[in-house]
Amino acid sequence: MVAFKVHFLLIPSLMSIMGAAQYMMQDAALLSYIDQRFLSLEKRLEKCNQDVLEYVDEFREFSKAVLSRLAGLSTDKAELKGEVEHLLTRVEHAQRDIDYFGSVMDSNACVEVHEDLLKQQLLEEAERKKRLKLMLNTSCDHMLAGIRSLKVVKKTGGKHGSWMKDPGKKHTKIYLLSGSINNVILEFADIMTFMENNQTLKARRVPLPLPWEGTGHVIYQGFLFYHRYGSLNEIVKFNIQRRAIADQMLLPGAGRIPAYQLSPQTKIDLALDEQGLWALHAEPETRGNIVITKINPAAMAVEHSWDTPCSSQGAEAAFMACNTLHVVYNSPSGGSSHIQCVYDVLGALNPYVGPGLPFPKRQGSHSTIHYNPKEKQLFAWGDGSQIIYKLHTEKKV
């Protein structure tokens, strides 16, 4: 009985000892794991340190190589500078030798060359003037002496516009182009139809694929020539019968400033006379003076240009008649118009700037004035009215 009690008392003690031993084994395993982890970290840190040292060594070697290369480039630069200076010295010596030989050469040869060149230039200029006179047909021997009378044919449209006839032999139609920006031509059978009260109802409307700008258009040999709206200096050739664009060209130097100060809506003013198609415009390079350009209407190409002494300041319109520019001046408020500057491209009247030829019995301003070489009359647009001026001409002296 006693033995049983002793055994019963020893069991808890043994259980306690066994639990303590188990905990000690777990702690030992944890310590071993931690130790292994520290060893692994130490190895990785050692390898990282070794890599850093290797990188430092490589960078030092690279720096030495770069510094050595830069030193070499500095030396090469110094050598190149020396070679350039030496070359400049040789060039200076050669220049002095050339100057010396030039000074001792016989100058007569140079004089003969200059004289031959001058003779050639004079011959070429004479030939050019001869061709120009043939081109402009010197049989045109009359000049404008005055404006006899006017006739107000109709009053239709706004302040700006133009009206005209084709100066061809068989053309009787009247064309009305209203406004400074538009794309519709009104075509009338003849001037009597145009003068009727309900004339717009009898007009044939001809739409343009490209609108016009200004009032400086002309109709010549069945074609309308006009400055295209939105372009600097593009001139369009439009076939009225076929209602199609036939050709286009650019007019050099034109379109940057108005052709006439008092008609700022017109940058390029096209004109007709006995010799064909012309263009009138002003350029900043000529200080605003008017430039005349002869245009070949078939090829749509420039044939020749002339700078004139006629200023665009105070001008409201201009027209060509018998190779001669006539510039019409007025006051900004619209007083009495008068022709004050005349320029003959063949030089017969140049330059003429005087008190001028007045337009009779009328106060106001002109949007456009165009010469009709067939009828020897001016077709003008003044404050919405369509006007015809008859001219008085005399023989050129």
C-alpha positions as CSV (number, residue, x, y, z in Angstrom):
1,M,0.0,0.0,0.0
2,V,2.8,2.3,0.9
3,A,4.6,1.4,-2.3
4,F,1.6,2.3,-4.4
5,K,1.4,5.8,-2.8
6,V,5.1,6.4,-3.5
7,H,4.6,5.5,-7.2
8,F,1.6,7.7,-7.4
9,L,3.6,10.7,-6.0
10,L,6.6,10.1,-8.5
11,I,4.5,10.3,-11.6
12,P,3.9,14.1,-11.6
13,S,7.6,14.7,-11.0
14,L,8.6,12.6,-14.0
15,M,6.1,14.3,-16.2
16,S,7.5,17.7,-15.2
17,I,11.1,16.6,-16.0
18,M,10.1,15.3,-19.4
19,G,8.3,18.5,-20.3
20,A,11.4,20.6,-19.4
21,A,13.6,18.4,-21.5
22,Q,11.3,18.8,-24.5
23,Y,11.4,22.6,-24.2
24,M,15.2,22.6,-24.1
25,M,15.3,20.6,-27.3
26,Q,13.1,23.1,-29.1
27,D,15.2,26.0,-27.9
28,A,18.3,24.3,-29.2
29,A,16.8,23.8,-32.6
30,L,15.7,27.5,-32.8
31,L,19.2,28.6,-31.8
32,S,20.7,26.4,-34.5
33,Y,18.4,27.9,-37.2
34,I,19.2,31.4,-36.2
35,D,22.9,30.6,-36.3
36,Q,22.6,29.2,-39.8
37,R,20.8,32.3,-41.0
38,F,23.5,34.6,-39.6
39,L,26.2,32.6,-41.3
40,S,24.3,32.9,-44.6
41,L,23.9,36.7,-44.2
42,E,27.6,37.1,-43.4
43,K,28.6,35.2,-46.5
44,R,26.3,37.4,-48.7
45,L,27.6,40.5,-47.1
46,E,31.2,39.4,-47.7
47,K,30.4,38.7,-51.4
48,C,28.7,42.1,-51.8
49,N,31.7,43.8,-50.3
50,Q,34.0,41.9,-52.7
51,D,31.9,43.0,-55.7
52,V,32.0,46.6,-54.6
53,L,35.8,46.4,-54.3
54,E,36.0,45.0,-57.8
55,Y,33.7,47.8,-59.2
56,V,35.8,50.4,-57.5
57,D,39.0,48.9,-59.1
58,E,37.3,48.9,-62.6
59,F,36.1,52.5,-62.2
60,R,39.6,53.6,-61.3
61,E,41.0,51.9,-64.4
62,F,38.3,53.5,-66.6
63,S,39.0,56.9,-65.1
64,K,42.8,56.5,-65.8
65,A,41.9,55.6,-69.5
66,V,39.6,58.6,-70.0
67,L,42.1,61.0,-68.5
68,S,44.8,59.6,-70.7
69,R,42.6,60.0,-73.8
70,L,41.6,63.6,-72.9
71,A,45.3,64.4,-72.5
72,G,45.9,63.0,-76.0
73,L,43.1,65.1,-77.5
74,S,44.5,68.3,-75.9
75,T,47.9,67.5,-77.5
76,D,46.2,66.8,-80.9
77,K,44.3,70.1,-80.6
78,A,47.5,72.0,-80.0
79,E,49.2,70.3,-83.0
80,L,46.1,71.1,-85.2
81,K,46.2,74.8,-84.1
82,G,49.8,75.0,-85.1
83,E,49.2,73.5,-88.5
84,V,46.3,76.0,-89.2
85,E,48.4,78.9,-88.2
86,H,51.1,77.7,-90.5
87,L,48.6,77.4,-93.3
88,L,47.3,80.9,-92.8
89,T,50.9,82.2,-93.0
90,R,51.4,80.5,-96.3
91,V,48.1,81.9,-97.6
92,E,49.2,85.4,-96.6
93,H,52.5,84.9,-98.5
94,A,50.6,83.7,-101.6
95,Q,48.2,86.7,-101.5
96,R,51.2,89.1,-101.4
97,D,52.7,87.3,-104.4
98,I,49.4,87.6,-106.3
99,D,49.1,91.3,-105.5
100,Y,52.7,91.8,-106.6
101,F,52.2,90.0,-110.0
102,G,48.9,91.9,-110.5
103,S,50.6,95.2,-109.9
104,V,53.3,94.6,-112.5
105,M,50.9,93.2,-115.2
106,D,50.1,95.4,-118.2
107,S,46.7,97.1,-117.5
108,N,45.9,97.6,-121.2
109,A,44.6,94.0,-121.5
110,C,42.1,94.7,-118.7
111,V,40.9,97.9,-120.4
112,E,40.4,96.0,-123.6
113,V,38.3,93.4,-121.9
114,H,36.1,96.1,-120.2
115,E,35.6,97.9,-123.5
116,D,34.6,94.7,-125.2
117,L,32.2,93.8,-122.4
118,L,30.6,97.3,-122.6
119,K,30.2,97.1,-126.3
120,Q,28.5,93.7,-125.9
121,Q,26.1,95.1,-123.3
122,L,25.2,98.1,-125.5
123,L,24.5,95.8,-128.4
124,E,22.3,93.5,-126.2
125,E,20.4,96.5,-124.8
126,A,19.8,97.9,-128.3
127,E,18.6,94.5,-129.5
128,R,16.3,94.2,-126.5
129,K,14.8,97.7,-127.2
130,K,14.3,96.7,-130.8
131,R,12.5,93.6,-129.9
132,L,10.4,95.5,-127.3
133,K,9.3,98.1,-129.9
134,L,8.3,95.3,-132.3
135,M,6.4,93.6,-129.6
136,L,4.5,96.8,-128.7
137,N,3.8,97.8,-132.3
138,T,5.0,101.4,-132.6
139,S,2.2,102.2,-135.0
140,C,0.3,103.3,-131.9
141,D,1.2,107.0,-132.3
142,H,-1.6,108.9,-130.5
143,M,-1.7,110.2,-127.0
144,L,-4.5,111.3,-124.7
145,A,-5.2,115.0,-124.8
146,G,-8.3,115.3,-122.8
147,I,-11.6,113.7,-121.6
148,R,-14.5,115.2,-123.6
149,S,-17.7,114.0,-121.9
150,L,-19.3,111.4,-119.8
151,K,-22.4,109.3,-119.9
152,V,-24.0,107.6,-116.9
153,V,-25.3,104.4,-118.5
154,K,-26.8,102.9,-115.4
155,K,-26.7,102.9,-111.6
156,T,-26.6,99.5,-110.2
157,G,-24.6,97.7,-107.6
158,G,-22.6,98.9,-104.6
159,K,-19.6,101.2,-104.2
160,H,-17.2,98.7,-105.7
161,G,-17.4,96.9,-109.0
162,S,-16.5,96.9,-112.7
163,W,-18.2,96.6,-116.0
164,M,-16.8,96.2,-119.5
165,K,-17.0,94.9,-123.1
166,D,-14.6,92.4,-124.7
167,P,-12.7,94.7,-127.2
168,G,-12.8,91.9,-129.9
169,K,-14.3,92.8,-133.3
170,K,-17.6,90.8,-133.0
171,H,-18.2,91.3,-129.3
172,T,-21.2,93.4,-128.2
173,K,-21.9,91.8,-124.8
174,I,-21.7,93.7,-121.6
175,Y,-20.3,92.1,-118.5
176,L,-21.1,93.3,-114.9
177,L,-19.0,92.2,-112.0
178,S,-20.4,93.7,-108.8
179,G,-18.4,93.9,-105.5
180,S,-14.8,93.5,-104.6
181,I,-15.3,89.9,-103.6
182,N,-17.7,87.7,-105.6
183,N,-17.9,84.7,-107.9
184,V,-20.8,85.5,-110.3
185,I,-20.6,87.4,-113.6
186,L,-23.7,88.9,-115.2
187,E,-23.6,88.8,-119.0
188,F,-26.0,90.9,-121.1
189,A,-26.6,90.6,-124.9
190,D,-25.8,94.2,-125.5
191,I,-25.7,97.6,-123.9
192,M,-29.4,98.3,-124.6
193,T,-30.4,95.2,-122.7
194,F,-28.1,96.3,-119.9
195,M,-29.7,99.7,-119.7
196,E,-33.2,98.3,-119.2
197,N,-34.8,98.7,-115.8
198,N,-35.2,94.9,-115.3
199,Q,-31.8,94.2,-116.7
200,T,-30.7,91.7,-114.1
201,L,-33.6,89.4,-115.1
202,K,-32.3,89.2,-118.6
203,A,-28.7,88.6,-117.6
204,R,-27.0,85.3,-118.0
205,R,-25.3,84.3,-114.7
206,V,-21.9,82.8,-115.1
207,P,-20.5,81.3,-111.8
208,L,-16.8,81.1,-111.2
209,P,-15.1,78.1,-109.5
210,L,-12.8,80.6,-107.8
211,P,-13.9,84.0,-106.5
212,W,-12.3,87.3,-107.5
213,E,-10.7,90.0,-105.3
214,G,-10.7,93.7,-106.0
215,T,-12.1,95.3,-109.2
216,G,-9.1,95.0,-111.5
217,H,-10.4,92.3,-113.8
218,V,-10.7,92.4,-117.6
219,I,-12.4,90.4,-120.4
220,Y,-10.2,89.8,-123.5
221,Q,-10.7,87.4,-126.4
222,G,-13.5,85.5,-124.6
223,F,-11.6,85.0,-121.3
224,L,-12.0,86.7,-118.0
225,F,-8.6,87.6,-116.3
226,Y,-8.8,88.3,-112.6
227,H,-6.9,88.3,-109.3
228,R,-8.1,85.2,-107.3
229,Y,-9.5,85.9,-103.8
230,G,-7.4,84.6,-101.0
231,S,-4.1,84.5,-103.0
232,L,-1.2,86.9,-102.9
233,N,-0.7,87.3,-106.6
234,E,-2.4,84.6,-108.5
235,I,-4.1,85.6,-111.8
236,V,-6.8,83.3,-113.2
237,K,-7.7,82.9,-116.9
238,F,-11.3,81.8,-117.1
239,N,-13.1,80.7,-120.3
240,I,-16.5,82.3,-120.2
241,Q,-18.2,80.2,-122.8
242,R,-17.0,76.9,-121.4
243,R,-17.3,78.0,-117.8
244,A,-13.9,76.5,-116.9
245,I,-10.5,77.7,-115.8
246,A,-8.1,77.8,-118.7
247,D,-4.8,78.8,-117.0
248,Q,-3.3,80.4,-114.0
249,M,-0.1,82.4,-113.2
250,L,1.7,84.2,-110.4
251,L,2.7,87.8,-110.8
252,P,6.1,88.4,-109.1
253,G,6.2,91.2,-106.6
254,A,2.5,92.0,-106.6
255,G,-0.2,91.7,-104.1
256,R,1.6,92.9,-100.9
257,I,0.2,96.4,-100.9
258,P,-2.8,98.0,-102.8
259,A,-2.3,99.2,-106.3
260,Y,-3.9,102.5,-105.4
261,Q,-4.1,104.1,-101.9
262,L,-7.7,105.3,-102.4
263,S,-8.9,101.8,-103.7
264,P,-7.3,99.5,-101.1
265,Q,-9.6,96.6,-102.2
266,T,-7.6,96.2,-105.4
267,K,-4.1,94.8,-105.1
268,I,-3.6,93.9,-108.8
269,D,-5.3,96.0,-111.6
270,L,-5.4,94.3,-115.0
271,A,-5.7,96.5,-118.0
272,L,-6.1,96.4,-121.8
273,D,-5.0,98.6,-124.6
274,E,-4.0,98.3,-128.3
275,Q,-1.1,96.1,-127.4
276,G,-3.0,93.5,-125.2
277,L,-2.9,92.6,-121.6
278,W,-1.1,94.5,-118.8
279,A,-1.0,94.3,-115.0
280,L,-0.6,97.4,-112.7
281,H,0.4,97.1,-109.1
282,A,2.6,98.7,-106.4
283,E,5.5,97.3,-104.5
284,P,7.3,98.2,-101.2
285,E,10.6,98.1,-103.0
286,T,9.5,100.9,-105.4
287,R,8.4,103.0,-102.4
288,G,4.8,102.5,-103.4
289,N,5.3,103.6,-107.0
290,I,3.2,101.8,-109.6
291,V,4.8,98.9,-111.6
292,I,3.7,98.1,-115.2
293,T,4.0,94.4,-116.3
294,K,3.2,93.2,-119.9
295,I,1.6,89.8,-119.9
296,N,1.3,87.3,-122.7
297,P,-2.3,86.2,-122.4
298,A,-1.8,83.0,-124.4
299,A,1.2,81.7,-122.4
300,M,0.2,83.4,-119.2
301,A,3.7,84.6,-118.7
302,V,5.5,87.9,-118.0
303,E,7.1,89.6,-121.0
304,H,8.6,92.7,-119.4
305,S,8.2,95.0,-116.4
306,W,8.7,98.8,-115.9
307,D,9.1,100.7,-112.7
308,T,7.3,104.1,-113.0
309,P,7.6,107.4,-111.2
310,C,3.8,107.4,-110.6
311,S,3.0,107.1,-107.0
312,S,0.1,105.0,-105.6
313,Q,-0.4,107.6,-102.9
314,G,-3.5,109.6,-103.5
315,A,-4.4,107.4,-106.6
316,E,-7.8,105.9,-107.0
317,A,-7.4,104.1,-110.4
318,A,-5.3,103.9,-113.6
319,F,-5.6,102.6,-117.1
320,M,-3.3,101.8,-120.1
321,A,-3.8,103.4,-123.5
322,C,-1.4,103.1,-126.4
323,N,1.5,101.7,-124.3
324,T,1.0,104.5,-121.8
325,L,0.0,104.4,-118.2
326,H,-2.5,107.1,-117.0
327,V,-2.9,107.4,-113.2
328,V,-6.0,109.0,-111.8
329,Y,-5.8,110.9,-108.5
330,N,-8.4,112.2,-106.1
331,S,-8.9,113.3,-102.6
332,P,-9.8,110.8,-99.8
333,S,-13.2,112.5,-99.5
334,G,-14.0,112.0,-103.2
335,G,-13.6,115.3,-105.0
336,S,-12.8,115.9,-108.7
337,S,-10.7,113.1,-110.3
338,H,-7.8,114.1,-112.6
339,I,-5.0,112.3,-114.5
340,Q,-1.8,113.6,-113.0
341,C,0.9,111.1,-113.9
342,V,1.5,109.6,-117.4
343,Y,4.2,107.1,-118.3
344,D,5.0,105.8,-121.8
345,V,6.8,102.5,-121.6
346,L,8.6,103.4,-124.9
347,G,10.0,106.6,-123.4
348,A,8.2,109.1,-125.6
349,L,6.5,110.9,-122.8
350,N,8.6,110.2,-119.7
351,P,8.0,111.3,-117.2
352,Y,5.0,113.5,-117.1
353,V,3.7,114.7,-113.8
354,G,1.6,117.9,-113.9
355,P,-1.6,119.6,-113.0
356,G,-3.4,116.9,-114.9
357,L,-6.4,116.2,-117.1
358,P,-9.7,116.6,-115.2
359,F,-12.7,114.3,-115.5
360,P,-15.6,116.5,-116.6
361,K,-18.8,117.4,-114.7
362,R,-18.5,115.0,-111.9
363,Q,-17.7,114.9,-108.2
364,G,-17.0,111.6,-106.5
365,S,-14.6,108.6,-106.7
366,H,-13.9,105.8,-109.0
367,S,-13.7,102.1,-108.0
368,T,-12.2,101.2,-111.4
369,I,-11.5,102.8,-114.8
370,H,-10.7,100.6,-117.9
371,Y,-9.8,101.6,-121.4
372,N,-11.6,99.9,-124.4
373,P,-9.1,100.1,-127.3
374,K,-11.8,99.2,-129.9
375,E,-14.1,102.1,-128.9
376,K,-11.5,104.5,-127.6
377,Q,-13.6,105.0,-124.5
378,L,-13.2,104.6,-120.7
379,F,-15.6,102.2,-118.9
380,A,-15.7,103.4,-115.3
381,W,-17.5,102.5,-112.0
382,G,-18.1,105.5,-109.8
383,D,-20.1,105.2,-106.6
384,G,-22.3,102.5,-107.9
385,S,-22.8,104.1,-111.4
386,Q,-21.6,102.7,-114.7
387,I,-20.1,105.5,-116.7
388,I,-18.6,105.9,-120.2
389,Y,-16.0,108.6,-120.8
390,K,-15.2,109.7,-124.4
391,L,-11.6,110.6,-125.0
392,H,-9.8,113.3,-127.1
393,T,-6.5,112.1,-128.5
394,E,-3.7,113.8,-130.5
395,K,-0.7,112.6,-132.5
396,K,2.5,112.0,-130.5
397,V,5.1,114.7,-131.2
